């Protein structure tokens, strides 16, 4: 793949890459009647005076990953359930790196991959990790 990218860059592409982005979509299963806060560390909340059952929802935050202003956008939305008795949450992790100077593409992709692993783990509780490891949602 690296050889193909080098050929592309030599003959067709712009001379410098200044922006790199990757997106990871993850299905996070939780028991149908469970509270999201038991399974996720990022989730939509409503005040105590409102009904605590969400019919539909959307959640989005943009956070800096480091001092270089690399960003991650974390979005959460409902997804189609895969098994009866389970809700499915879409955890969307969108990473972007922007520079004024040229970016070394594959170094930045590796940096994003490591950041993705950490953000993914930080977005879930130990209870969610147990569900995924046990495979009880399958």
N, C-alpha and C positions, 0 to 999 in steps of 0.2 A: 504494500500500500504506500509506503514511504516513497518508493521509486516512482509510482504513478503520480503522487502529489508533486514530486520534484519536477517531473515532465510538465505537468499542468502549470506549475508556477513559472517555469522557464518560458513557456510558449504562449500562455493565454492569460494568466492571472495578473493582477496588479503587482507592483514591485514590493509592496510592504503590506503586511497584515497588521492592523491596529486594533481590531475587535475580534474577540472569540466568545462564542456562547454555546452552552450545552444545556439540554433539558432532560430531566429524568422524571418519568411518570411512574408512581408506585401505588398499587392497590393495597389498602390497609383494611383488613376485615376486622370488625368488632361485633360482638353479640348485638342483636337487633335492639334490645331494650337498654343497652349499656350507655353510660355517659362517656362522651368523647374524652373528657379530662382524665379518665382512668387509663386511657390508652395513648393519648397524644399530649405533647407538651405545648403545641400550638393548635388552637381550636377557637371557633366562634363562641362568644358568650353573650348572654342577654341578662339584664337585671333581674333580681329576685322577684320583682312584682309581675314579670311576664311569665307566660306558660313556658316550661322548660323543655317542651318537645318541639324540635325544629322540623318543620315540614320541608323546607328547602333552605339552603344556606350557601354562602360564599365567604371565603376568608382569604386575605392577601396581605402580606407584609413584604417590604423590601429592606434588606439588612446589609450593612457592609461586612465583608469577610475579613478585611485587613486594612492597614493604613494606605494601601495602594488604590483604594476605592473599588476593589473587586466587589461585585454585588451578588447576592442570592435573593431571588424572589420566591417566597414560600406561599403556595396557594393550596387551599383545601376546599373540596367540593364533594357532593355525593356522587357515587358511581353506581352502576347497576350491580345489585347483589349477585354473587355467584352461587350461593347456597342458601337454602331456606333457613331462617332463624338468624341470619347474619346480615349486617349492613356492610356496605363497602364504601370506603372513603378514598378519594383520589388525592394523594399527596404529590403535588407538582413542585419540583425543585428546578428552578431556572437560574443558571449561573452565567454571569457576563464579566468579561475582562476587557477593559478599554485602556489604551495607552496613546500618547501623542507620538511615540516612536514605534518602530516595527517590533512586533511580538514574535518570539520563537514559538511557533504554533504547537509543536508536540510537547515542549516543556510546559506550556500553559495548559494544555489538555491534561497532562499528568497532575499539575497543581489543582485543577478543577476536580479531577477524579478523587484526589485525597480529601479535598474540602467537601465533596458530595458525600463521601463515606461518613464524615464526621457530622454533617448537618442531618443526614438521614437518621443516624443513631440518636442524635440529640433531639430529634422531633418526636421520638416515641418513648413511652415509659417502659419499665421492666415488664409490666403486664403485657404490653403489645409485643415485646420481644418473645415472651413465652408463647403467645398465640402463634406467632410466625414460626417459631422453632418446633412447636408441637404439630403444626399442620392441621389442627382441629377444625379449621375453617374450610378445608378442602372437601 
